[in-house]
Amino acid sequence: MSTEDLATAIDHLPLVDHHVHGALASAVDRPTLELLLTESDRPVPTWMTQFDSQLGFAIRRWCAPVLDLPPHADAADYVARREELGAPEVARRLLAASGIGHYLVETGYQGDEVLSPAEMASTSGVPADEVVRLEAVLEDLARHEVRAADLPSRFPEVLAERTVGAVGLKSIVAYRCGFDFDPQRPSDVEVVAAAENWLRSGAGRVADPVLLRFLLWSGVDRGLPLQLHAGYGDPDIELHRCDPLLLTRFIKLVEPFGVDLLLLHCYPFHRNAGYLAQVFPHVYFDVGLGVNHSGVRSSAVVAESLELAPFAKILFSSDAWGPPELHHLGALLWRRGMRKALSPWVEAGEWSAHDAIRVARMIGRDNARRVYRLAAR
């Protein structure tokens, strides 16, 4: 085997995107599109464009040809071509071009604006399963006028019903309070008291640390793989409180329950996540979100993800939400990063091509199939 065999294997690997959201369900104008190309929730200043970013350049380089434009097409021409083709055709082309073979779709964020798991499967022609967000389940339950006193028993019942067909769970505790929380399971008395305050205040988004801990431990009790956003995200987070190392005590407490914890994205703390994945058998990680937004520099992020963790503990994700460009680029840039990382090692005789191909398949597909028990579906 050679580096050419390695490149071919990586390029043709049907990836499992273990954490992704739906592609846009309808057309958007240029200002809206640009806002979706950044993690900022602030309007894009009039004196700049998000196309002048690593992600914007990657779109013009790699997505433009999928839409029948030359590489590096002008941003205005690119937006005009998107509008000409229409949202369904843009999504169909870019999802197909990604080479992703299975989507695990997290549905808890503005699901009415993007394709559902079933619609993702129909548009892409590949399977799509659901990952359920814990916070969304509780917020939905509160809209049905649950009593605070009933919450400790009622929420696990609702969660079991809501996840009958799901392959995993997700928490955004990083956004709601950060990782520097008390890792212990809260008592029913604490949960009821916190729920009374939350429900009395109008039961908007759940941000009470006690209720968030209750959700995490309810997720552990459910027994499905539990995803935790870590690191980089929108301004709703305080980044210094999203270092996964802050989860160490929680990780230790969860270990006896045999539940896998999947640290999502992790940038710029991906080396810390690699350490946790090395020392704890139930911890896994990916570098998804940072790959798209670092564009041509994403190869360095992918290479850094290969430093400490056993290769059986690393997964692929795009964390794409909205523009299908993100689904396509998440896969393309990861493949590119893996080729650039592994090929020199093979050429130098440090690794065999056979081992390099095996590792790429583990990270891109096989680890997710094992963790989420996809072979049985």
N, C-alpha and C positions, 0 to 999 in steps of 0.2 A: 504493500500500500504506500501511497505518496501523499504529499500535501494537496495534490489535485483531487485525490480521492476524498481527503478530508473536507475540502471546500465543497465538493459535490454533495457529500453526506449532510453537511450543515445546511446548505442551500435548499435541499429537498426534504429536510426533516419536518414532518407535520407537528408543529409545536402544540403544547397544551398551555394556553394562556390562563394561568391559575388565578389571576385576579384582574378582572376587566369589567368595564361597564358597557352599556349599549351605545351603538352609534346613533348619531342624530336621526330623529324620525322625520324631520321636515327641514326645508331650506332655511338658511340664515343669511343676513346681509354681511357685508365686510366688517363693519364695526363689531358685530356680534361674534363673527368668526375669529377676529383678532383677540377678543377678550377670552375666547376659549383656547387660545394658544399660549396662555400664561397662567400661572397659579395665583396671580393677583386677582382680587375681586374689585379693584378700583378701575374706573374708566381709563382706557389707553389715552395718554396725553395727545393733544392734537399735533404736537410737533414731532411725533415719532410714530413708528409702525412696529407691530410685533413681528412682521416679516423680517425685520432687521434684528434677528436673534439666531442662536444656534438652531432652534426648532424651525424658525421661519426659513432659514437657508436650507435645512434638510428637506422641508416640504417642497421648495422650489426645485431642489436637485432630484429627489427620489420619487415624489408623488406626481410631479408634472408629467413625466412620460406615461404614467398609468392613465392619465386623462388626455393622452394624445398631444401633449405639448413637449417642446424641447426641454432638456435639462436646463435648470437655472432660468426658467421662464420668468418674465416680469410678474410681480405680484398682482398687478391689475389684470393682466392677461389670465393669470391663474384663477383669480376670483371670477372673472367673466366666464371662463370655461366651466367652472363648477356650476354656475347659475344656468348655463346653457344645457348641461347634462341633466341637472336636477338631482335632488338629494338621494333618491333611491338608486339611481345609476352610479353616482359617485360612491355610495356605500358599497354597492355590489362589486364594483371594480377594485376598490382599495382593500376590502375584506378578502376578496379572492386572491389578490396579489400578495397578501401577507404570508400565505402558506400556513396559516394557523389551522390546526386540525381539530381543535376542541376548545371551546370557550367556557370558562367558569365565571358566570356573570353575577356581579354583586349589584343588587337591585334597590339598595336603600337610599340612593341619592337622585332626586328629581327624575324618578322613573317614567313619568308621563312625557318627558321631553326626548327620550331616547328609546331605541328598540328594546323590547322585552327579550328574555332568553329565547323564547319560541321564534320571535321575529329575527333575532340574530342568527338562529339556526337556518331559518328559511332564506334569509338574504345571503348568507355565506355558503350554505350547502354543507355545513359541518355541524356536529353536535354542539349543543350549548346547555349547560346545567346551571343551577342557581346557587349562589352564596347569599345567605340572609344576614342583614345587618341587625344586630341586637337592639341598638337604640331605636331603630325604626319600628321594631315590633312593639316595644314598650310605648312609644309615642302613639302608635295606632291603637293600642289597647286603651290608653287614657282617653282617647276620643269616644270610646264606648262606655264611659262613665264607670270605670272600675272603682271600687272602694279601696282606700289605702289599706284597710285591715285585711283585705282579700289578696293583696298583691303578692305576698311571699308564696302563696300556694297557686294563685291563678296564673301568674306569668309563666312558670315552667310548663303548665298545661297548654297555654296558648303557643308557647315557643315550640313545643313538640308537634302541635297541629300545623303550625306554619312551616315547619321544616321537614315534613314527611318526604318530600321529593328533593330536598336540598342536599348538596354534597359538603357544605361547610358553613361556618358562621364568620362574621366580621364584626369588629368593634372599632369605633373611632374615639376611644377614650383619650387618645393623644390630643385630639382636637378639643374635647370637652373639659378636660382638667389636667392633661399631661400625665406623664408616667410616674411622677413622684407622689403617688398615692399610697395609703396604707394597704398593703397587699392582702391582709387577712379577709376572710369571708365575713361579711357583716351579719349581725344577728337579725332575727325577724323583727325584734323591737326597734332596732335602728332603721331597718328598711321601712317599716310602717310610719315611723316618725318623719323620715325624709320624704316619703310619698305624700303624707298629709300636707307638708309644706309645699311640695311641688304641685300637687293637684289644686291646692288653695290658690296658688299664684297664677293658675290658668293652664298648667300642664303643657307648656310649649316644648321646646327642645330640652331634653334631659341633660343636665350638667352637674347635678348634685353628685359629689364623689361617692357617697354611700350607695346611691342608686346605680351608679356606673359599676362599682364593685359588685353589687348584686347581679347586674347583668353579666359581668365577666364570669362569676362563679356559676350562674345559671347556665351559661354557655359551656363551661367545663362539665357540669353535670349532664348536659345533653350529649356529650361524648363525640361530637363532630369536630373535625379540625377547625381551629380557631385562628382567624387572621387578625393581625393587629397592625394598623397603620403606624409606621415609625418614620421619624425624620421629616424631610421636606414636604411642604404642603402649602395651602393658602394662608393668608394672614390670620385666619382664625386660630392657628396654633401659635404657641410660644416655643420656638424651635429648640431652645436649650433645655426644655422640659420633655422633649420627644426623643432623647437619646435612649435607645433600647437597653443600655446598661442599667438604667433606672428601674427596669423591670426584673432585675436579677432575683430579688426576694420573691416576687410573684411567680417567676419561672420555677424556682425551687419548690414552692408550695404546690404548684400544679403537677409537678413531675410524678408523684405517686398515683395520680389519677389516669395516667396513660393517654392523655390528650395531647395531640400535636399542636404546637404554637408556631404560627407562620408570620414572621416579621416582614412586613411589606415595604419595599422600596428603600428605606433606611438612609438614603443619601442625606447629608454627608457623613452619616454614622455607619456606613456599610461595613467598614472594617470592624467596628465594635459588634455589629450583628454577626459577622463571620466568626468572631471569637465565641459569642454565645452559642452559635450553631455547632462549634467544635466541642465545647465542653458539656453541653446538655443534649442528651440523645433525642429529646422531643422538640427541639428548636430548629427551625428552618428559616431561610431568608431569601429575598430576591432584591434586585436593584431597579425594578421596573420604571417608576416614575422618573428617576434621574436620568435614565437612558434617553428617553425622548427629548428631554429639555436640555441635555448637554450636547446633542447633535453630533458633530464630527469628533468631539472630545469624549463621546460615550464609550469609545473603545477602551479608554483608560479606566473608566468606571467598571466596565465588564471585566477587564483584566484584574483589577483590584478585588473584585468579588471572588476571585479564584485563589486568593492567598492563604487563608487560614482554615476555612471550613472544609470538611470532607465533601467530596463532590456529590455524595448522596444526599446532602443537606441543602443544596442550592436549587432554586426553581426559576423558571422564566415567567415574567408577567409584563404586560404593557401598562396597566392601570389606565388604559384609554377610556375617556368619557367624552362623548359628543362627536367631534370631527373624526371621521373614519381615517383621516390621515394619521391620527395617533395610533390606531390599531395597526395600520400598515407599517409605520415607522418603528413602532415598538419591536416588531418582529425583525424588520430589515436591519436596524441598527444593532440589535442583539446578535444576529447572525454575523454581521460584519465585525463586531467586537470579538466574537469567539474565533472567527477565522484569523484575525490579526493577532490574537493572543496565542492561539495554539500552533499556528503554522511555523513560527520561528522556533518553537520548542521541538517540533518534529524535525525541522531542517537541521537543527543543531545536534540531533541525536539524543536530546534530553527525554523525549517521549517517543513512543512508537505511534505511527499513524493510527493503528488499530485502537490503542488506548485513547488517543485524542477523540476519535469518532465515538467511542463508547462513552466518554465523559460528556461530549456534546449531547448525545442522546439522553443520558441521565438527566442533565439539567434542563434540556429543552422539552422533554416529554415524560420520561420514565419515572422520575421522582414524583411528579404530580399524579401520575396514574396510580402509583402505590399509595401515596398519602391520602388521596381522596377516594381510593378504592374504585377507580373508574373502570377497571377491567370487568367488574361485576355488573356494570350498568348496561 
